[in-house]
Amino acid sequence: MKIAKNNVVVMHYAVSDSEGTLIDSSYEDEPMAIIQGTGYLIPGLDDAILGYKMGDKFEVAVSCDQAYGERFDDYVQTVPREALAGVEDLGLGTQLRATTDDGEQTVIVIDVQDDEITVDGNHPLAGLDLSFDVEIIEVREATAEELEHGHVHVEGGCGHNH
Ligand SMILES: [Zn+2]
């Protein structure tokens, strides 16, 4: 069957940036299982898999606006170190929850000085045009329960605490 809206799709993927640098891959691991059209995948990839079937391998180029969005320089903020005094193991790459004008947001520490910390609220892949290598492993109808939960159930079980 060909992938249509709300189908369960099991797929391998490898994602690279526009210079061909590998960012992430499922090929060495378990494939990803998703329900098409539920917003789990970035929009550019979710739309691109429609119509493919089991065994298909293809490439998808996704511009940043269909991936993780534009990068905003004003999401980068420098704060006094004492503002983060309660945070343990503060270092480059530490992820923090911060309250901003747009609500709760995850920020990543990108610079640590003696008295100042710089954090970035952009998604790590924001502003990047991405290229996906995709292999479709399985396509099937979603069960009513899966659609209700909005995620794939493995071997008939939910595997989540609802
Ligand atoms: Zn469930």
Residues whose N, C-alpha, C, O or C-beta is under 5 A from the ligand:
A	BS01	ZN	H149 C158 H160
